[in-house]
Amino acid sequence: MRRKIPSTLALSAFESAARHQSFTKAADELAVTQSAVCRQIGALEDFLGVKLFRRGRRGVSLTDAGLDYSRKVTARLDDVERDTLELMAEGGQGRTLELAVVPTFATKWLLPRLPRFVEQHRGITINLSVHTRPFLFDDTRFDAAIHAGQAVWPGTEGSLLVQENLIAVCSPALISPRTRLQQANDWRGHTLLQIGTRPYLWRDWFQSRGMEVAGDLTGPRFELFSMAAEAAVHGMGIALIPRLLIEDELERGVLMPVTEHGYRSGRSYYLIYPERKAEHTALSVFREWIESEALAYRQTMELG
């Protein structure tokens, strides 16, 4: 079935006229006559069956429908322009990687290591965008994703990077560094910082220690591990955080473990990509690099 898409000439004329609120300025920008802009926008309005501009003696102004449509058209044209410039610069060699990432892992684990990749592979550009839930690659611009879960997604390939090892931490100002919370009663009266998307995290952690602790589902809730970690740094309570996300805070001493117990939750961080992208140039290079970085990290943790 033929797509219901206006001509790019009409969309370009509309976007420019909407941005300038003027057909004359749009004509100057596009190096065409004002009448050409008027014809293109008139044809677009006929195609849509909707008026996009109000015409008056003092010029033109967007209708409500025109304003809403202009925002969407501008975003799409910006995407097309970006993709076109990338393709022209790369010569079709796939030197840009669009990577969806979970935010805290990207900020705390990936980004501190990424300068090494940039130094080694100056011809490859990595673009990072936050995406916290599984998605269909065909519906997005992404080439790959770093995702936290229990397995790769259907129809994809993937590399296991790092397993999630959860530790309980707090500020040294909240609990004496010599204190260890060993028994269920030791936890009484302490505020447990919760992760809103994983409400049973503390309960699972306590069960892995063979404990039942009253109030394990209550406490301030945060959407991200980074938020819970920062709250713990400021003495708001005890946080349960994957160790790999707080290595810096532990090293600086602003967070400390309240027990030596670690818990492998069954979740891991994966690099995931659709099968058709397996030979993508930038992805192949990035995959080899991040697998090496993850292996080095796992070996360091085992030695530690």
N, C-alpha and C positions, 0 to 999 in steps of 0.2 A: 504494500500500500504506500502511496506517495506521502512523504512527510509533510506535515502542515507547518512549514517554516518559511518566514518571509525572506526576501532577498537580502543579502548582506549589504548591498548598496543602500537599501531603504533603512536597515537597522543602523548603519553607520551615520546616515543623515539624521535620523531621529536622535541617536545618542548625542551627537554633537549639538544639535539644536536644543535638546533638553538641558544639556550642560550649560550652554550659553544663554538659554531662554531667548534665543534670537535666531531667525532663519538667515539673516544677513551674516552674522558672525560665523555660523555653521558653514555657509557658502565660502567665506574667506578661508576658513580652516581646511576645508576639503578641496579648495581650488576649483570650484564649480560655480555656476551662476545661482542666484537666489531662486530663480524660477525652477531650476533643477532640484533644489532642496525641497521646494514646495511640492513639486510633482512626486518625489519619492515619499515624502511624509503623507501626502494625500493618498497615494497608492497603498501605503502601509495601513492607514486608517480604514480604507475600503476593504483590505484583506482581513483585518481584525473585526470589522464591524463596530468599532469603538472610536470615539473622538479622543485624541491624545492631547490636542492643543485647543485653547480658546483663542480665536482671532479677534483682535480689536483694533481700534484706531491707534493705540499707543504700542502696538506690537502683539506678541503672543505670550501665552502663559500655559503651563501644563495643567491639564485636568487632574483630578485625583487618580483616575485610572492611568493617565499618562505618567504621573509621578511614580506610581508603584511600578509600572512597566519599565520605566527608564532605569530604575535602580537594578532591576533584574537583568536588563539588556546590557548595562554597563559591566556588571560582574561577569556575564558570559563572554562579552567581547574582550575583556581584560584577560580571561583565561585563554581564549583563542590566540590573542596576541602573544602571551607568554609562551604558550606551546609552540607557536610558529617561530619565535625568536630562538627558543631552545633547539628546535629541529634544525634551523639554519646554522646555528653555531656548532652543533654536534655533527652535522653532515650525515644524520641518520644512524650514528654509531651508538646511541643509547648511553650518553655520558652523564646523564642526570638521573638520580634515583629519588622517586617520591616515596617517602617512608612514613607510614602511620605508626605512632608510638603511644604507649601508656606513659603518662606525664612524669611520674616520679622516677621510674626507671630511666627514662631518657635524661632527666635533669641530673640525677645523682650517680648513675652508673655509666651511661653511654657518653654524655657530653664531655666529662673529664677525660675520656679516652679518645674522643673523636679527632682532636688536633693531630694525633699520630697518624690517623688515616689521611687527613688532609695533606700532611707533610709528605706521605708516601705516594699519594695519588692526586696530584694537583690538577689533573685534567677532569676529575669527577666531582660533581656537585651533589651533595646530599641535602634534600629538603625535608624537614621534619614537621609533621602535623599531628596534633593530639587526636587520638581516636581510641576510646576506652572499651568499646564493645565489638564483637565480631561483625563482619560485613561481607557483602559480595564484591569481590574485586572488580567485576565487570561493571558495577554501578558507580565506581569511583575512578579517580586518576591515579590511585596508588599502585606502585609496583610491588610493594612488600609491606609487612607490618611486623612490629615487635609486640607480642601479645602475652599476657599472663593468663595461664589456664592449665588444663590437665592434658591437653592433646592438641594437635594441629586441627584445622578446620577441614570439613569435607571438601574434596576437590582441590586441595592445596598440598604442597610439599613444605617441609620445614626442618629447621635445625634446633635441637635443644641447646639452649645457652646456659642457663643457671637455674638450679632448683631453689625454691623458696624455703629459707631457714629462718623461722620466726624466733625473735628473742624479746624478752620483756625488759624495758629500759625506762629510766627516769633521770631527772636532774640530780646531781650530787647534793644540791641544796635541799631536795625533798626528803631524801633518805640517806643516812650515813653510808659512805662507801664500804664500811666494814659490815653493814647489815646485809643479810641474805634472807629472802622470803622462801623458806623451805616447806613449811606446813600450811595446810589450808587456813588455820587460824591466823597465820602471819599476815594474810592478805586482808583481814578484817579492817575496815575503816579507810582503806586506800581507794582512791578514785581511779577507775579503769577507763582509759580513753578508747572509744569505740570507732570502728570503721563502718560507716553507714551501709556500704555495699556488701559487707561481710559480717552480719550481725552475730554469728555464732563463733567468731574467731577465738575469743577468749575461752569460751566453753570447750572448744576442741583442744585448745592448748592445755587447759587444766586437765582434761581427760587424758591427754598424752602423758601427764604426770601422775595419773591415777588419783586425781583430786576432784572434789566437788566444792565450789566456792560460791557462797550466797552472793547475789547481786552481780554475777558475771556478765549479765546482759545489759546492765545499766551503766550510765556514765555519759559524758559529753560525746557527741557523735561528729565525725569528720568524714568528708567525702574521699580525701586522698591521704595516703600514708605520709606524704610530706607535711600535711597540715597537722596530723597527729604527732609527728616527730617534733615539729616546731612547738606545739603546745606542751609537749613533755620537756623540751629544753627550758621553757619558761615556768616550769614547776606546776603545771595544771594537773598532773597525774602521771600514771604509769602507762606507757604505750607498748603495744605489741607490734613490732616492725620487722620486716625482712632485713637481716643483717646487711645485705649488700647495699641497701638504701641509706644506711647511716654509718658507713665506715668512717667518713670524715668527722662526724659528731663524736664517735667513740674515740677516735685518735686525738681530737682536741679536748676530750674530757668533759664536754658539755652534756653528754649522755653517758650513762653507765648501766651495765646489766644488773638487775636485782637478783638474779639467780643464774647459775651456769647452764640451765636447761635450754636447749634449742629444740625446735620442733619442725621437722620437714612436713609441710602441709599437704604434699601431693600436687601442689601447683608449681609450675615452672614458667620461666620466660623462654619464649620461642621466637625465632625469626621465621615468618610464614610468608609464602608467596605462591601465586597460581602456577600450575605446571607449565603453562605457555610462556612464563617469564623466566624459566630456568636458565636460558642462555642469554638473557639480557646482560649487556656488557657491564654496566655499573653494578647491577645486582650480583653478578658472579664475583666481581672483585670485592665488593662489600661483604658478601657472605663468607668468603675465605678469610677476610680480615677479622670479622667479628667472631667467627668460630675460634680463631686463634686466640683472640683476647679472652673469650669465655673460658677456654681450656686453661690458659695461664691463671685466670682468677680461681678456677676450681682447684687447681693444684696448690695455689697459695693457701686457700682455705683448709685443704687437707693437711698441709704441713703445719698450719697454725693450730 
